[in-house]
Amino acid sequence: MPKKTLISHGAIRQFVETRAGHPAVRAQRMSEGDIVPRLALRFSGQRPEGLNPCSWTAWLAEFDRQRLALKVSPGAPDTVEIVPRPTT
């Protein structure tokens, strides 16, 4: 199945929650020393180190602030990528 790019908050949340996923964030130190949030998704059975759970409200606000999109493969639930939002 071809990958889909999701930007709509409702579509993202539905896709993730339907697959027992949760929003998460990881602090990432930049070369200048600044710490920035790196968004992630945690699905059932996965325990990636360094991920902290967060609310959908906070996750989606940061998602929009960074102008990101979610690239998904509908047939493969844990194949998701958080990518820069396409320009149209």
Summary of the structure (lengths in Angstrom):
residues: 88
radius of gyration: 13.1
end to end distance: 23.2
largest distance: 40.8
contacts: 199
relative contact order: 0.26
helix: 23%
strand: 43%
